[in-house]
Amino acid sequence: MKVKQLSLLGLLISTFAFGDQNATAVPVLNSGDTAWMMISTALVMLMTPIGLALFYGGMTRSKNVLNTYGMVFMAFAVGFIAWVVAGFSVAFGTMDGPLNNIIGGFGNIMLSGISWTEFASVDLGQLYPKFVFVVFQGTFAAITVAIAAGSVIERMKFSTWIIFVALWTVIVYGPIAHMVWGGGYLFNAGTLDFAGGTVVHMNGGLAGLVLAMLVGKRTGYGKVAIKPMSVLLTALGAGLLWFGWYGFNAGSAFGANAIAGVAMLTTTIAAAVATVTWVAIEQIVFKKPTLLGAASGAIAGLVAITPAAGFVGVGGSFIIGISGALIAFFGVTILKKKLGYDDSLDAFGVHFLAGLWGAIATGIFALNDKALLWDGPLKADNDRLGQILVQAESVLIVGLFTLIGTIVVYYISTLLTGGSRVDYETEEMGLDEAVHGEKVMNL
């Protein structure tokens, strides 16, 4: 009797002190994760209108620096607006039927149906505001289309570029993000892409190449010397990109957690070894290690590790970084010359090729650790070959969708603006003065 009385007393105390244990717990905002995601979002935002703009601007001829910077800067602004209007809905919405394999529908146009009190994902334990998730993903959309600008600087009409950015963000980026991250076909197939090897870098890099070939080569390309205005600005931009990349990769853990720590470590390793690798190759091949090479190597390593950042260990990050630099160096110094295309700032050579390698390498080097992996053949059945094949499928599908989608958007943009290319006189004068009425320096 005494034991029963004590048990009853304990039950009463427990009920009053802690509530009914069978009641459904109300999700509470995780302030630590919220702070980390807001900081990560700010870091990724830094990458486009400052980091990438400086990186590209420094490699441009002095008469086109402001136009190049403006193309990147405006890509962020216009791309983000397009993301809020329709891009987010297409990427992360849901719709009934087989079309959900490709697009998420239009149920969240202008973010309708999303409350400021809503969490990113209660089911996944992502207890930070969904609005923060919207902005975070919007910075990814904006930098992706901005990457493509590097292939067509110095000859594309500014008006055509603005229209292209708005349409491409919704028509091309949105569906690819949905297929890989938003619950579409590749997501359900088990594709591993931690922070955007396919969605961002392959997508933006291939779009750049398509634009370069459609717009045509710069006047005098291959016949006159085209020298960068300031390697120092490019190196500064690369440093800021590296800094912002911690938000890009570690932020893609969606919380201040141990996986974010894994991504931060692997990101730093890959970038560092890729930098050293590129400079070493330059020393061997050209007998001169360059700062431009160091900056390019760092970006190649960062691109390559992006899809794998939260899935691989130290050894994998070393191999991915070194190989990423070798592949990008080949793309920039050999492949471009062999094929003869004018990819002005090597968006294809660095972003597409290193991103392609990183996507496949993720399947090869991902740790078979169930706590790290997303759903896929490797996690479900310990099937590494199956995972590699899924990665290859994602590369193929994203490549085809980007190719076709970019061509369609280009011709729509060209039709709306009466042509995509500036005239000969404007190109010779320089787009800074002819288009914008400005100079990078008034001395």
Secondary structure as GFF3:
##gff-version 3
##sequence-region A 1 443
A	DSSP	alpha_helix	2	18	.	.	.	ID=ss1
A	DSSP	alpha_helix	31	46	.	.	.	ID=ss2
A	DSSP	pi_helix	47	52	.	.	.	ID=ss3
A	DSSP	alpha_helix	53	58	.	.	.	ID=ss4
A	DSSP	three_ten_helix	62	64	.	.	.	ID=ss5
A	DSSP	alpha_helix	65	82	.	.	.	ID=ss6
A	DSSP	pi_helix	83	87	.	.	.	ID=ss7
A	DSSP	alpha_helix	88	92	.	.	.	ID=ss8
A	DSSP	three_ten_helix	98	101	.	.	.	ID=ss9
A	DSSP	three_ten_helix	109	111	.	.	.	ID=ss10
A	DSSP	beta_strand	119	121	.	.	.	ID=ss11
A	DSSP	beta_strand	126	129	.	.	.	ID=ss12
A	DSSP	alpha_helix	130	149	.	.	.	ID=ss13
A	DSSP	alpha_helix	158	168	.	.	.	ID=ss14
A	DSSP	pi_helix	169	173	.	.	.	ID=ss15
A	DSSP	alpha_helix	174	180	.	.	.	ID=ss16
A	DSSP	alpha_helix	185	189	.	.	.	ID=ss17
A	DSSP	pi_helix	197	202	.	.	.	ID=ss18
A	DSSP	alpha_helix	203	215	.	.	.	ID=ss19
A	DSSP	alpha_helix	231	249	.	.	.	ID=ss20
A	DSSP	three_ten_helix	250	253	.	.	.	ID=ss21
A	DSSP	alpha_helix	258	286	.	.	.	ID=ss22
A	DSSP	alpha_helix	291	305	.	.	.	ID=ss23
A	DSSP	three_ten_helix	306	308	.	.	.	ID=ss24
A	DSSP	alpha_helix	314	330	.	.	.	ID=ss25
A	DSSP	pi_helix	331	335	.	.	.	ID=ss26
A	DSSP	alpha_helix	336	339	.	.	.	ID=ss27
A	DSSP	pi_helix	347	352	.	.	.	ID=ss28
A	DSSP	alpha_helix	353	365	.	.	.	ID=ss29
A	DSSP	alpha_helix	377	381	.	.	.	ID=ss30
A	DSSP	alpha_helix	384	417	.	.	.	ID=ss31
A	DSSP	alpha_helix	424	429	.	.	.	ID=ss32
A	DSSP	alpha_helix	431	431	.	.	.	ID=ss33
A	DSSP	pi_helix	432	436	.	.	.	ID=ss34
###
